[in-house]
C-alpha cells in the first residue's frame, strides 16, 4: 500500500498542461491564495461542497438527509447554510443530479499510479505523460515523490506544476524524478506579489534560481492580470534573461473559474478585466526574442467568451482522444483511412443541434465517419468521448470554428 495523497481531481486526455496528451493529477491545498485563482476548490486542504443551483431539480432529497438542516430551499432558490453544515457529505451522496458535489479525497498513491498508467499507450503515441498540479502538489512531497518514481519507472514523462512557495528540500526530493517543471511567476516586486497572493515571493524566486542554476528543465508561466500585476511583465522578462534556455508564456486573465466561486458560495469574488487581444499581442511582440524562440509566448489571447473557450478546449481534447484511439485500433484493423478532422468537424457541428438524449447515436455516427467502431472501444474510452461530445452539444452554435494551439513544449 502506498502513501496517501490529498487530491480533488484526475483529468485524463489534457492537452494544455505539458507536451502531448497528458493525465493531470490535481492535489488539494495551496500555500498561496491568488485573488484570480480559477480553481478555488483547490486552495483549502479540507474536503468541500460545491453547489450548482442550475443543476438542482428541486427533489429536496438533500434536505431530507441533512442532519442539521443546512440545505435551504426558499424564494431565492437552493442554498447552503454553511454556518450549520458539519461536512458529513450525505447531501452529496444523495444528489443524483450532481447539483451538490464533494471536492477532495485521500487516495492511495498505488491506486493513483494504476489509473495514470492505464493511459500509457496514449502517452507513448503523443509523447505525452503525467502532470502533477493543484493547488500546490509540492506541499505533499512524499506522496508526490512516490508517484513521480512510479511514473518514471514505467517510462512516463513527468511534469510538476508549481508556484514554488515550498521549502527547497521539497524540490531536492522531487528533482531526480521530474522531467519538466511548469513554474508560475506572478510578480517580481514582493509587495505586488503579496497583494496578489497573500504571501511575499522571496522563497519562490530563490527556489527558482536554485532550480534554474541546476539546469532543470523549466517552463515559466506568468498570469497577466490587469490592475494587479500588469506592471511586472518587463521585470519578469529581465529576471529570466539570465537563463536563455528557459521559455515562458503569458497567460491573460479569464473568468472561467467564476462559476466555481459561485458553487462555493464564496464572498468577495475577484472581478478582473480580461485584457484586450491587441494588448496581449503587443506584449508578445515586445518580449519575443525572435519568431521561433518566443521570450513570452501566448497561451490564451484576447477576450474569449466562456462557451467559445470551452468549445475550443473540448474540440482539442476530443481530437486528441480520437487520434490516439484511431492509432491504437488500427492495430486490429478496426479503422480505415480517411480525413478524420474534416469528418469530425462536420459531425461535431451536427451534434450541436441535438438534445443530450440523442448523443450516443451521434457519437456512433461521428466515430463511424472517421473509421472507428464504437463497439470496439473500452468502457473508459466510451465514457470520455460521450462526456466531451455531450458537453459540446450544449454549447452555442458556431463555437467550434476555432482550434486553439497546442502547448509549445
QUIGIWO-V678786 format. One line per field, one symbol per residue. phi: phi as a letter, one per 20 degrees, with the letter a starting at -180 (. if undefined). burial: I if it has 24 or more other ideal C-beta (glycine too) atoms within 12 Angstrom, else O. A space follows every 10 residues. Layout:
phi: ???
burial: ???
This chain:
phi: .efececcac delecccpfm ecdddeedob edcffdgecf fefefffcdd ddgfefemfm ffffeffcme edcbfepdbd effegdlemf fffeeeemfd cecobecfff fffgffffdf gffffdlerc cdcalcfffc fffffgffgf fffemdfdcd ebemebfggf fgfegfddeb dedeceaeff fffffecncf dgffffffff fffemffcce cdfedgndcf edffffffff ffdffeebce dfgcdfefff fffelfdlff dedfffgfff ffffffdefa fdcffcecec dmedggffff fffffgffff ffgfffffff fdmeccfqef ffffffffff ffeeegfdff fffgfffffd ndegfeffff ffffffffff fffeefgnee fdcfffgfe
burial: OOIOIIIIII IIIIIIIIII IIIIIIIIII IIIIIIIIII IIIIIOOIII IIIOOIOOOO OIIOOIOOOI IIIOOOOIII OOOOIOOOIO IIOOIOOOII IIIIIOIOIO IIIOIIIIII OIIOIIOIII IIIIIIIIII IOIIIIIIII IIOIOIIIII IIIIIIOOOI IOOIIOIIII IIIIIIIIOO OIIOIIIOIO IOIIIOIIII IIOOOIIIII IIIIIIOIII OIIOIIIOII OOIOOIIIII IIIIIIIOII IOIIIIOOOI OIOIIOOOII OOIIOOIOOO OOOIIIIIII IIOIOOOIII IIIIIIIIII IIIIIIOIIO OOOOIOOOOI OOIIIOIIII IIOIOOOOII OIIIOIIOII IIOIOOIOOO IIOIIIIIII IIIOIOOOII OOOIOIIOI
